[in-house]
Amino acid sequence: MTPSPFSLNGIVAGYDHRTVLQGVDLELEPGTITGLLGLNGSGKTTMMRVALGLMKPDRGQASLFGSRAWDSPPEVRKRIGFVPQSLLSLFSAFGTMNLDDCVRFVARHYEDWDHDLIDGLCRSWDLRNRRVAELSPGDQQKVAILLAVGHRPDLLVLDEPAASLDPAARREFLRTLIALNADVGQTVLLSSHITSDIERISSHIAVLHGGVVVCHAALDDIKDRVRAVNLTEATPPPPEKVLARAGNRYWLWDWRECGLPADTHVDEVILEDLFLGITSTT
């Protein structure tokens, strides 16, 4: 059996005696694009850092391609691309270089660096050969993406990668992700607050809330099997069918099997509304 590119089992982790992740389980199937959703402060960045071996969990096991993430060997790490949310540490190393030198430096570490891909993205994104430290935040984010995708990694982990991109660059970036996934079956975990982007490119979604992954499913399954309904307290649905609830608004798995009244109005699921329902406190 081929090991999962990315696997978390019972991860507990936090900072300064504050637990952020309460027992996270998440396994990505090879070749999938998973959109990771969560409120600010829910632990998405912490989860990614633990998964990539950049932070040691208090409990649980994080694995990359079958190897323990915390001390995975170089041959495993070469199969990974990562764009962090904060670029400060990345550009503290490359800030004095110009763009071409920065790309050449990173490319030398990979035998299969795709120069055509990177040259094409530089042209599409109008990235000129300037010092990296002098680039705008949006252009620095583009450079971070270039450095992460140039070796066509088997696993690409992206923490809010499009936050500083203009709409045209964001569309080009999303097209590149889709193309990479189609060409080489790349596995992607993408964190974003832009649910329309998640819905446009993802095959799966995962929602992190309350320190655990409360939903991980194929997006097609959610669209086919989940519906939103308004119900009074007098007609509660079976608890095992409730994916999310906000007041009297319910999102139900396999809604036809829930014994709803015949006159119940049923709505197609909208990802943003579903996310808000999952993270609602009511």
C-alpha positions as a Markdown table, in Angstrom:
| # | Residue | x | y | z |
|---|---|---|---|---|
| 1 | Met | 0.0 | 0.0 | 0.0 |
| 2 | Thr | 1.3 | 3.4 | -0.9 |
| 3 | Pro | 1.7 | 5.6 | 2.2 |
| 4 | Ser | -0.2 | 8.8 | 2.5 |
| 5 | Pro | 1.7 | 11.9 | 1.6 |
| 6 | Phe | 0.4 | 13.6 | 4.7 |
| 7 | Ser | -1.0 | 12.0 | 7.8 |
| 8 | Leu | -1.9 | 13.4 | 11.3 |
| 9 | Asn | -3.0 | 11.0 | 14.0 |
| 10 | Gly | -4.1 | 12.4 | 17.4 |
| 11 | Ile | -2.1 | 15.6 | 17.2 |
| 12 | Val | -2.0 | 17.7 | 20.3 |
| 13 | Ala | 0.1 | 20.9 | 20.1 |
| 14 | Gly | 0.2 | 24.4 | 21.3 |
| 15 | Tyr | 2.3 | 27.3 | 22.6 |
| 16 | Asp | 3.2 | 28.6 | 26.1 |
| 17 | His | 1.0 | 26.1 | 27.9 |
| 18 | Arg | -1.9 | 26.9 | 25.6 |
| 19 | Thr | -3.2 | 23.9 | 23.7 |
| 20 | Val | -4.2 | 24.8 | 20.1 |
| 21 | Leu | -4.7 | 21.4 | 18.5 |
| 22 | Gln | -6.8 | 19.1 | 20.7 |
| 23 | Gly | -6.4 | 15.8 | 18.8 |
| 24 | Val | -6.2 | 16.4 | 15.1 |
| 25 | Asp | -6.7 | 13.5 | 12.7 |
| 26 | Leu | -6.3 | 14.2 | 9.0 |
| 27 | Glu | -5.0 | 12.0 | 6.1 |
| 28 | Leu | -4.7 | 13.2 | 2.5 |
| 29 | Glu | -5.2 | 10.9 | -0.3 |
| 30 | Pro | -2.5 | 11.1 | -3.1 |
| 31 | Gly | -3.5 | 13.4 | -5.9 |
| 32 | Thr | -6.1 | 15.3 | -4.0 |
| 33 | Ile | -6.4 | 19.1 | -3.5 |
| 34 | Thr | -7.8 | 19.7 | 0.0 |
| 35 | Gly | -9.0 | 23.2 | 1.0 |
| 36 | Leu | -8.4 | 23.8 | 4.7 |
| 37 | Leu | -10.9 | 26.2 | 6.3 |
| 38 | Gly | -10.9 | 27.5 | 9.8 |
| 39 | Leu | -11.6 | 30.7 | 11.8 |
| 40 | Asn | -8.6 | 33.0 | 12.6 |
| 41 | Gly | -6.7 | 31.4 | 15.5 |
| 42 | Ser | -8.2 | 28.0 | 14.9 |
| 43 | Gly | -4.7 | 26.4 | 14.5 |
| 44 | Lys | -4.4 | 26.0 | 10.7 |
| 45 | Thr | -0.8 | 27.3 | 10.7 |
| 46 | Thr | 0.1 | 25.3 | 13.8 |
| 47 | Met | -1.3 | 22.1 | 12.1 |
| 48 | Met | 0.7 | 22.7 | 9.0 |
| 49 | Arg | 3.9 | 23.3 | 11.0 |
| 50 | Val | 3.5 | 20.1 | 12.9 |
| 51 | Ala | 2.6 | 18.2 | 9.7 |
| 52 | Leu | 5.8 | 19.4 | 8.0 |
| 53 | Gly | 8.1 | 18.6 | 11.0 |
| 54 | Leu | 8.7 | 22.3 | 11.7 |
| 55 | Met | 7.1 | 21.9 | 15.2 |
| 56 | Lys | 7.1 | 18.9 | 17.5 |
| 57 | Pro | 3.6 | 17.9 | 18.8 |
| 58 | Asp | 3.0 | 17.3 | 22.5 |
| 59 | Arg | 1.2 | 14.1 | 21.5 |
| 60 | Gly | 0.3 | 12.2 | 18.4 |
| 61 | Gln | 2.1 | 11.3 | 15.2 |
| 62 | Ala | 2.7 | 13.3 | 12.0 |
| 63 | Ser | 3.9 | 11.4 | 9.0 |
| 64 | Leu | 5.1 | 12.4 | 5.5 |
| 65 | Phe | 5.1 | 9.7 | 2.8 |
| 66 | Gly | 5.3 | 7.1 | 5.7 |
| 67 | Ser | 8.2 | 8.8 | 7.5 |
| 68 | Arg | 7.9 | 10.6 | 10.8 |
| 69 | Ala | 7.6 | 14.3 | 10.0 |
| 70 | Trp | 9.8 | 15.6 | 12.8 |
| 71 | Asp | 12.9 | 13.8 | 11.6 |
| 72 | Ser | 12.1 | 12.8 | 8.0 |
| 73 | Pro | 15.1 | 12.2 | 5.8 |
| 74 | Pro | 16.2 | 14.6 | 3.0 |
| 75 | Glu | 14.8 | 12.5 | 0.2 |
| 76 | Val | 11.3 | 12.9 | 1.8 |
| 77 | Arg | 11.7 | 16.7 | 2.3 |
| 78 | Lys | 12.7 | 17.1 | -1.3 |
| 79 | Arg | 9.3 | 15.9 | -2.3 |
| 80 | Ile | 7.6 | 18.8 | -0.4 |
| 81 | Gly | 6.9 | 22.4 | -1.3 |
| 82 | Phe | 5.7 | 24.9 | 1.3 |
| 83 | Val | 4.5 | 28.5 | 1.2 |
| 84 | Pro | 4.3 | 29.9 | 4.8 |
| 85 | Gln | 1.8 | 32.5 | 5.9 |
| 86 | Ser | 4.6 | 34.8 | 7.1 |
| 87 | Leu | 7.4 | 35.3 | 4.6 |
| 88 | Leu | 9.7 | 37.1 | 7.1 |
| 89 | Ser | 11.9 | 34.0 | 7.8 |
| 90 | Leu | 12.0 | 33.1 | 4.1 |
| 91 | Phe | 13.2 | 36.5 | 2.9 |
| 92 | Ser | 15.5 | 37.2 | 5.7 |
| 93 | Ala | 17.7 | 34.6 | 3.9 |
| 94 | Phe | 17.0 | 35.8 | 0.3 |
| 95 | Gly | 16.2 | 39.5 | 0.8 |
| 96 | Thr | 19.6 | 40.8 | -0.4 |
| 97 | Met | 19.5 | 38.6 | -3.6 |
| 98 | Asn | 17.9 | 39.7 | -6.8 |
| 99 | Leu | 15.1 | 37.5 | -8.2 |
| 100 | Asp | 17.2 | 35.6 | -10.7 |
| 101 | Asp | 19.9 | 34.7 | -8.3 |
| 102 | Cys | 17.4 | 33.7 | -5.7 |
| 103 | Val | 15.7 | 31.3 | -8.1 |
| 104 | Arg | 19.0 | 29.9 | -9.4 |
| 105 | Phe | 20.2 | 29.3 | -5.8 |
| 106 | Val | 17.1 | 27.2 | -4.9 |
| 107 | Ala | 17.0 | 25.4 | -8.3 |
| 108 | Arg | 20.5 | 24.1 | -7.7 |
| 109 | His | 19.2 | 21.9 | -4.9 |
| 110 | Tyr | 16.8 | 20.1 | -7.2 |
| 111 | Glu | 17.7 | 17.8 | -10.1 |
| 112 | Asp | 14.2 | 18.2 | -11.7 |
| 113 | Trp | 13.7 | 21.9 | -11.4 |
| 114 | Asp | 11.2 | 23.1 | -14.0 |
| 115 | His | 12.8 | 26.2 | -15.6 |
| 116 | Asp | 10.1 | 26.5 | -18.2 |
| 117 | Leu | 7.3 | 26.6 | -15.5 |
| 118 | Ile | 9.1 | 29.2 | -13.5 |
| 119 | Asp | 10.1 | 31.4 | -16.5 |
| 120 | Gly | 6.5 | 31.3 | -17.7 |
| 121 | Leu | 5.1 | 32.3 | -14.3 |
| 122 | Cys | 7.7 | 35.2 | -14.0 |
| 123 | Arg | 6.4 | 36.5 | -17.4 |
| 124 | Ser | 2.7 | 36.0 | -16.5 |
| 125 | Trp | 3.2 | 37.7 | -13.1 |
| 126 | Asp | 5.5 | 40.5 | -14.5 |
| 127 | Leu | 8.2 | 39.7 | -12.0 |
| 128 | Arg | 11.3 | 41.8 | -12.9 |
| 129 | Asn | 14.8 | 41.0 | -11.7 |
| 130 | Arg | 15.0 | 43.2 | -8.7 |
| 131 | Arg | 16.2 | 42.7 | -5.2 |
| 132 | Val | 13.7 | 40.5 | -3.3 |
| 133 | Ala | 13.7 | 42.9 | -0.3 |
| 134 | Glu | 12.5 | 45.7 | -2.6 |
| 135 | Leu | 9.5 | 43.8 | -4.0 |
| 136 | Ser | 6.0 | 44.6 | -2.9 |
| 137 | Pro | 4.3 | 42.2 | -0.5 |
| 138 | Gly | 2.3 | 40.8 | -3.4 |
| 139 | Asp | 5.4 | 40.2 | -5.5 |
| 140 | Gln | 7.2 | 38.6 | -2.6 |
| 141 | Gln | 4.3 | 36.2 | -2.2 |
| 142 | Lys | 4.7 | 35.3 | -5.9 |
| 143 | Val | 8.4 | 34.6 | -5.4 |
| 144 | Ala | 7.5 | 32.3 | -2.4 |
| 145 | Ile | 5.1 | 30.4 | -4.7 |
| 146 | Leu | 7.8 | 30.1 | -7.4 |
| 147 | Leu | 10.3 | 28.6 | -4.9 |
| 148 | Ala | 7.7 | 26.2 | -3.7 |
| 149 | Val | 6.5 | 24.8 | -7.0 |
| 150 | Gly | 9.6 | 24.9 | -9.2 |
| 151 | His | 10.7 | 21.4 | -8.4 |
| 152 | Arg | 7.1 | 20.1 | -9.0 |
| 153 | Pro | 6.8 | 18.6 | -5.5 |
| 154 | Asp | 4.6 | 15.6 | -4.8 |
| 155 | Leu | 3.1 | 17.4 | -1.8 |
| 156 | Leu | 2.5 | 21.1 | -1.8 |
| 157 | Val | 1.4 | 22.8 | 1.5 |
| 158 | Leu | 0.1 | 26.4 | 1.1 |
| 159 | Asp | -0.8 | 28.6 | 4.1 |
| 160 | Glu | -2.9 | 31.6 | 2.8 |
| 161 | Pro | -0.7 | 31.7 | -0.4 |
| 162 | Ala | -3.0 | 34.2 | -2.3 |
| 163 | Ala | -3.7 | 36.6 | 0.5 |
| 164 | Ser | -1.5 | 39.4 | -1.1 |
| 165 | Leu | -2.1 | 38.5 | -4.7 |
| 166 | Asp | -4.1 | 40.7 | -7.0 |
| 167 | Pro | -7.1 | 39.1 | -8.8 |
| 168 | Ala | -5.2 | 38.4 | -12.0 |
| 169 | Ala | -2.2 | 36.8 | -10.3 |
| 170 | Arg | -4.6 | 34.8 | -8.1 |
| 171 | Arg | -6.4 | 33.3 | -11.1 |
| 172 | Glu | -3.1 | 32.4 | -12.7 |
| 173 | Phe | -1.9 | 30.8 | -9.5 |
| 174 | Leu | -5.0 | 28.7 | -9.2 |
| 175 | Arg | -4.7 | 27.6 | -12.8 |
| 176 | Thr | -1.1 | 26.6 | -12.1 |
| 177 | Leu | -2.2 | 24.5 | -9.2 |
| 178 | Ile | -4.9 | 22.7 | -11.2 |
| 179 | Ala | -2.4 | 22.1 | -14.0 |
| 180 | Leu | 0.2 | 20.7 | -11.7 |
| 181 | Asn | -2.3 | 18.4 | -10.1 |
| 182 | Ala | -3.5 | 17.2 | -13.5 |
| 183 | Asp | 0.0 | 16.7 | -14.9 |
| 184 | Val | 1.7 | 14.9 | -12.0 |
| 185 | Gly | -1.1 | 14.0 | -9.5 |
| 186 | Gln | 0.3 | 16.5 | -7.0 |
| 187 | Thr | -1.2 | 16.4 | -3.5 |
| 188 | Val | -2.1 | 19.9 | -2.2 |
| 189 | Leu | -3.2 | 21.3 | 1.1 |
| 190 | Leu | -4.4 | 24.8 | 0.7 |
| 191 | Ser | -5.4 | 27.1 | 3.5 |
| 192 | Ser | -7.5 | 30.1 | 2.5 |
| 193 | His | -10.2 | 32.4 | 3.7 |
| 194 | Ile | -11.5 | 32.9 | 0.2 |
| 195 | Thr | -14.1 | 30.1 | 0.0 |
| 196 | Ser | -14.7 | 30.7 | -3.7 |
| 197 | Asp | -11.0 | 29.8 | -4.4 |
| 198 | Ile | -11.4 | 26.7 | -2.3 |
| 199 | Glu | -14.5 | 25.7 | -4.1 |
| 200 | Arg | -13.0 | 26.4 | -7.5 |
| 201 | Ile | -10.0 | 24.1 | -7.3 |
| 202 | Ser | -10.5 | 21.7 | -4.4 |
| 203 | Ser | -11.5 | 18.0 | -4.6 |
| 204 | His | -11.9 | 17.8 | -0.8 |
| 205 | Ile | -12.4 | 20.2 | 2.1 |
| 206 | Ala | -11.3 | 20.0 | 5.7 |
| 207 | Val | -12.6 | 22.3 | 8.5 |
| 208 | Leu | -10.6 | 22.9 | 11.6 |
| 209 | His | -12.6 | 24.0 | 14.6 |
| 210 | Gly | -12.2 | 23.7 | 18.3 |
| 211 | Gly | -8.8 | 22.2 | 17.9 |
| 212 | Val | -10.0 | 19.2 | 15.8 |
| 213 | Val | -10.9 | 18.5 | 12.2 |
| 214 | Val | -14.7 | 18.4 | 12.4 |
| 215 | Cys | -15.3 | 17.8 | 8.7 |
| 216 | His | -13.2 | 16.2 | 6.0 |
| 217 | Ala | -15.0 | 15.1 | 2.9 |
| 218 | Ala | -15.0 | 15.2 | -0.9 |
| 219 | Leu | -16.5 | 18.4 | -2.1 |
| 220 | Asp | -18.6 | 16.4 | -4.7 |
| 221 | Asp | -20.0 | 14.3 | -1.8 |
| 222 | Ile | -21.0 | 17.4 | 0.1 |
| 223 | Lys | -22.7 | 18.9 | -2.9 |
| 224 | Asp | -24.6 | 15.7 | -3.7 |
| 225 | Arg | -25.5 | 14.5 | -0.2 |
| 226 | Val | -25.8 | 17.7 | 2.0 |
| 227 | Arg | -28.7 | 20.0 | 2.0 |
| 228 | Ala | -29.6 | 23.0 | 4.2 |
| 229 | Val | -33.0 | 23.1 | 5.9 |
| 230 | Asn | -34.8 | 25.3 | 8.5 |
| 231 | Leu | -36.4 | 23.2 | 11.2 |
| 232 | Thr | -38.1 | 23.9 | 14.5 |
| 233 | Glu | -37.1 | 22.3 | 17.7 |
| 234 | Ala | -40.2 | 20.2 | 17.5 |
| 235 | Thr | -38.8 | 18.3 | 14.6 |
| 236 | Pro | -35.1 | 17.7 | 15.3 |
| 237 | Pro | -33.2 | 15.5 | 12.7 |
| 238 | Pro | -31.2 | 12.5 | 13.7 |
| 239 | Pro | -27.9 | 13.7 | 15.4 |
| 240 | Glu | -25.7 | 11.5 | 13.3 |
| 241 | Lys | -27.0 | 13.3 | 10.1 |
| 242 | Val | -26.3 | 16.8 | 11.3 |
| 243 | Leu | -23.1 | 18.1 | 9.7 |
| 244 | Ala | -23.6 | 21.7 | 11.0 |
| 245 | Arg | -26.2 | 23.8 | 12.8 |
| 246 | Ala | -26.8 | 27.5 | 13.3 |
| 247 | Gly | -30.0 | 28.2 | 15.3 |
| 248 | Asn | -32.8 | 26.4 | 13.5 |
| 249 | Arg | -30.7 | 26.1 | 10.3 |
| 250 | Tyr | -29.4 | 22.6 | 9.8 |
| 251 | Trp | -27.0 | 21.1 | 7.2 |
| 252 | Leu | -27.9 | 17.4 | 6.9 |
| 253 | Trp | -26.0 | 14.4 | 5.4 |
| 254 | Asp | -28.2 | 12.2 | 3.2 |
| 255 | Trp | -31.1 | 14.5 | 3.9 |
| 256 | Arg | -33.7 | 12.3 | 2.2 |
| 257 | Glu | -33.1 | 9.7 | 5.0 |
| 258 | Cys | -33.8 | 12.2 | 7.8 |
| 259 | Gly | -37.6 | 11.8 | 7.9 |
| 260 | Leu | -38.2 | 15.5 | 7.1 |
| 261 | Pro | -41.8 | 16.8 | 6.8 |
| 262 | Ala | -43.0 | 16.7 | 3.2 |
| 263 | Asp | -43.3 | 20.5 | 3.0 |
| 264 | Thr | -39.7 | 21.1 | 4.2 |
| 265 | His | -37.9 | 23.6 | 2.0 |
| 266 | Val | -34.5 | 22.2 | 1.0 |
| 267 | Asp | -31.6 | 24.4 | -0.2 |
| 268 | Glu | -28.5 | 23.5 | -2.1 |
| 269 | Val | -25.4 | 23.7 | 0.0 |
| 270 | Ile | -23.2 | 26.9 | -0.3 |
| 271 | Leu | -19.7 | 26.3 | 1.0 |
| 272 | Glu | -19.3 | 29.6 | 2.8 |
| 273 | Asp | -22.7 | 29.2 | 4.6 |
| 274 | Leu | -21.8 | 25.6 | 5.5 |
| 275 | Phe | -18.4 | 26.8 | 6.9 |
| 276 | Leu | -20.2 | 29.4 | 9.0 |
| 277 | Gly | -22.7 | 26.8 | 10.2 |
| 278 | Ile | -19.9 | 24.4 | 11.2 |
| 279 | Thr | -18.1 | 27.1 | 13.2 |
| 280 | Ser | -21.2 | 28.6 | 14.7 |
| 281 | Thr | -21.5 | 28.4 | 18.5 |
| 282 | Thr | -25.3 | 27.7 | 18.4 |
